[in-house]
Each structure stands twice: as C-alpha cells, then as structure tokens.
C-alpha cells in the first residue's frame, strides 16, 4: 500500500509511461484532495514506434554576459544550478562594443584582443565566462548580437562593416580561442519589431542583405561550419514565411520567438502555429527537413508590465505549469527545442534604472537569489528530454482540453531510457489510465510539481517524489489527478540523469 499511496500524490494531467501495477486498473484516489471523483479514466498509451521527432535539441537557456557580474560565490551557485539543469544549448547575445572599440583612420575595426591595454582586452571577460562554462559542459552556443552598433556609427544591418566585424570576431573565438561549442550565429534580435529600428521602419531588404553578407564573410574566413540561425522574429509570421522562401540558402537553422498568452497556451494554439510553420519549412526550404528548428525566446506575455518589460508571474506556481504545457506543444508540433527567457534578472536592465523581471532567480547583491517555481519544471524538462532524444507519439482517448502529454526515448551508456511528462493546466480533476509497454522490471522515478507539493533538496533543486518498479507486462496504471500541476515519470536514475 505504500507504493499505492505514493502514486496518489501524482496530481497531474499529462500522461505516459510504462508501469505495471499489481492490481490491474486499480483506481488510485488522491487522499489529499476533496475533489476526488469517479470520472471515466483517460486512456493514454505511449507509441514508441511512432516518433513525432527523431532528434530533439533539448531545452536551452538565455545566458547573456552580465554587465555587472555576480560575486564569485553567487557565480558558483549559478554554475551549479545550470549544470544540474543540463541544458541542451545556450542563446548568448551581446553587442559589438564588447569586442570592437571603433575604427582606425583607414576604416578598419579596432578589436579589443589586438589592443595593447589590458583594460580593453578585459571587455570580453564577461562573455568568456559564459563561453568557458559552455565549453566545460559541452553545451552548444547560439551566439548573436542584439542590433547594429549605433555607438560605432553603424545604423543599418545592410552596412557591410557590421557582418564583416562579426565574422572576424567569430573567427577569433573559433580559430584562436578554440571554442568548439560555437556552431550557430543569430544576426539581429527580433528584426521584425519596430522597437529594434530606432531610425526607420523594419526593413526586410536591409536585414536580408546583412544576412547574405554575413554568410559570405563567414565562408571567406573558413567558417562554413557556423550556421546562421533565424529569422529570430517575434510574432509576425509573415516575416518568418518570407525568410524561409527568400533566405533558405543562407540560414542553416530556423528559429523564432513566442511570447504566448494564457489563451494561446490553453487553446493548443502554440502547437497549431508551429505545425503550420514546420510545414512552411518543409515546403519552401529544399533542405528544411535536415535543419534545426526551435524557439529562441520562450515565455508568457499575459500579466507582463509592458512599459518596464517585466513579467511578475515568473514568481508564481502557475507560470511553471503553463511553461510546461508550452514546451509540450512545441515538442508535439515537431519542433526541436525551446530557449527559456531568461536565466537571471541581473543580466538585463530595463532602461529605467531597474532590472528586468523574467529570470529563474535574481542574483543581484540586494536579492535573495531564491529559485523561482518555473525553474523546477524547466530544469526537469531539460534533464528528462535531453539533446538527442526522440519524441514519441501519444494516443489519448478522449483528448480533453488543457491537458497535455509528451514522451521521449533516448540512450544513456547504451541503456534505453524513457521519460513522460503529464501537464494539467486546469484545476479540473483528471483520472488517467497509463499504458506504458515494454518496461517490465524497470525502476521508475517520479517527480511531481504542484502548488503545495514539489519535493526539493536543501539547494532548492527537484528530487524524486517516489520510486517504484514496473511489475506486470504492459499493465496500465490508473491515477486520479486532482488539480493543476505537472508529473514526470522516467526510467532514468535520479542521480544519473541525463
């Protein structure tokens, strides 16, 4: 009965994983809930031989250089937390002023690594700290720049000096400093947005000229292996569609930003939109099937304080639930990953003397650095849906609204592993019968994320809520899920993941 009680705490709705239970179709009621009902069970089955996606990139994190770096003790804590999350990639954005001081009398850029003064060379130390961490942990980096460097007299992406500078900089990082994790470059953040064009309306032709120049300049410096990722649009699918048609020879990876409303998350609209975008890639890019596609900035816009670019809801339990649903929809639509915006409030100012509010925590000196709830789910998704995993199909009968399930297979040291995430972003109770074939005899580790029930260690990191062993072959387990939350079930050992 102890194992039965452990499962009663699985308060969630997103199902899938092979367990077998001693009593076939035993109904597990939540003894902690006043809402337990005898509603018909959702029949959910993992289809391991029907992949939705053959190769997942994993989940990423926006990890930009700090303008005011954390103390050594806080930096060590950040490194420990990020290493535990095991991200599949980083998006790392900076500005040209970090590596270029201006132009000499002949119009050639003055790069900081060529400058005789150590103070000038030190301008890159903040970026090196991020790249060194990525190199140490073998985390792919999507490097990029926010916008044309107006402080250096460059105001248009069509100015050929900008892509030429970028190519020289990337060549230095790859060929001289030997960063092997830099494999992609993002040219110009959110180029479709008026907020990124202070001197004119967004100009697709000027931007696309810059893209083509950058590809040419990369190739000229022996950087053919560096793929340009984009278009990095925020909304505006017309910009994305036009990019796929016009620039598929220049882009080596496709990505966009999605800041979703609650209604879009609840109504499956992310999955629908991305399925359509995936079809655009497959139709209009002759090599689109072989290119990565991912969300380069991920977040929720409902509740955002627009004037300050602050999202107070990152402090809430519900944000962690909805971002889990968001990621489930991305995977189900056949996209390969998502990058969390963002790691730490302390990375970005809001232009009004305050910090932006989007991070997993705030490492500034006057903040507690407490882990916010959504790191709990994001880090577990990152660990349990690692880079290289295969996303597999789920069959659900019926398919209720605001209830999502996704699953992955991967190998760890030649041992096949499985993970399932179940997301219920409604307070409506769910009863689920999980059919998870092929796991007889495997130990199963269970994590749960609910408002008052999300086990963590002293460092604030997720720990298993239960561990059981699958017993009867292909026998379903029936669970009652009483409220909003997320449950993960995996064959992977808690200490060995990923």
Helices and strands as residue ranges (DSSP letters): H 2-8, E 27-28, E 42-53, E 58-62, H 72-85, E 89-94, G 96-98, E 100-103, E 109-111, G 112-114, H 118-121, G 122-124, H 125-137, E 140-145, G 150-152, H 160-171, I 172-176, E 182-187, G 194-196, H 204-220, E 227-234, H 237-247, E 251-260, H 262-266, H 269-284, G 288-290, E 292-300, E 304-305, G 306-308, E 310-311, G 312-315, H 317-332, E 337-340, G 345-347, H 373-384, E 390-397, E 403-412, E 415-424, E 430-435, E 443-449, E 466-469, E 477-481, E 485-490
